[in-house]
Amino acid sequence: MKKFVDIAVIGGGPAGLAAALEAWRAQPELNILIIERDHEPGGILQQCIHNGFGLHFFGEELTGPEYAGRFIAEVKKTSIEIMTDTMVLELNNERKILAVSAENGLIEIEAKAVVLAMGCRERTRGALNIPGSRPAGVYTAGCAQRLVNMEGYMPGKKVVILGSGDIGLIMARRMTWEGAKVEVVAELMPFSSGLNRNIVQCLVDNNIPLKFNHTVVRVDGRERVEAVTIAEVDPATKRPIPGTEETYECDTLLLSVGLIPENELTNGAGVEMDRITSGAVVDETRQTSIPGVFACGNVLHVHDLVDNVSNEAKLAGLSAAQYVAGGEKKVEKYHSVNATNGVRYAVPQRISADASGKLDVYFRVGNAYRPAKLVVRCGEEVLATRRKAIMTPGEMEKITLDADKITGDITLEMEA
């Protein structure tokens, strides 16, 4: 089977839906295809039944399925085609896609523009090298969330959680509300990688202990997890400190130890990658190093709020539509966006010299800063500053720049 489309969006989660919808709104005559590997569009939001979504984008509080449902309903009113149960196997640098599905078999898709919106995946136990036996009962937090919220299964009754990412925090509350006992949440770093509101609402409100500078050093059990041992780590070396071990009897270990952009297709196409974000290097339109290929959402860099995913995806979708309508425009020069002195990364990583108007730069800091001051410089000139009472690695930040004032490479740095 062969298909020819104007825009192919790989991924039908919040990023893919928003990108396709914005592209259609810009150019309703375009032939737009969303390719989704799951049975239904919506992505990870299908299993996020808690509220807190949409406060910025819709101005009201929604659950994950409600948030996704709004975009799905809008997409169904358009000519956008959604191909579900379809797995993309390959993308090349000429925007040709190879996919497979039970219904259509092998599918070759040629697109004038491609939007990458594949989302991210969780780090597993294999990535952590946790010592001990290999019993049942070790899950990623997202896997447990799907089991409880969508499949109707309880993974266990006595739980230890490693990592304080947002999914882990939310699952600590969810498991507690379903009758399980969450013994402890252990976090390797001296700060949480999740949102502060989730620490308060999920842990503090449910009397669940959170131990910073701790990690799991052993898992016991033959057929099923029987106990988990955690220990304090040296803040400098992150190595366990002998004599600080604590053992918790439990039947389940949940891992919430970071997310990785799902970038096998991006790498396979030869897109230039950012070693810090593990996503593509993009310009202010979210175009990658391959003309006509755009990236957005968690496949580009891991977001904390789905509202930010939707806004970024709208930009990528609009840019893809403009690319199809206007053809490739060669950019003579780019200015680089450099993250230094406490700023871990910044997106976009480059800005075209002919960019104009206001543009948003998203960034994360590498440590907790109280108080925090971000300075953006172009050479010796200060373009913008941002002050906050606190900035932490768990929360993505944004600063708006005037592109007309950018005359060279810019730097983002924390200042005392």
Beta strands, then each sheet from edge to edge (+ up, - down):
strand 1: 2-10
strand 2: 32-35
strand 3: 81-83
strand 4: 86-91
strand 5: 96-101
strand 6: 105-116
strand 7: 120-122
strand 8: 138-140
strand 9: 158-162
strand 10: 181-187
strand 11: 210-212
strand 12: 214-220
strand 13: 227-232
strand 14: 246-249
strand 15: 252-255
strand 16: 259-261
strand 17: 293-295
strand 18: 334-339
strand 19: 343-347
strand 20: 350-352
strand 21: 358-365
strand 22: 372-378
strand 23: 381-388
strand 24: 397-402
strand 25: 410-414
sheet 1: 3+ 2+ 1+ 6+ 5- 4+
sheet 2: 3+ 2+ 1+ 6+ 17+
sheet 3: 7+ 16-
sheet 4: 8+ 15+ 9+ 10+ 11+
sheet 5: 12+ 13- 14+
sheet 6: 20+ 18- 25- 22+ 23-
sheet 7: 19+ 21- 24+
end
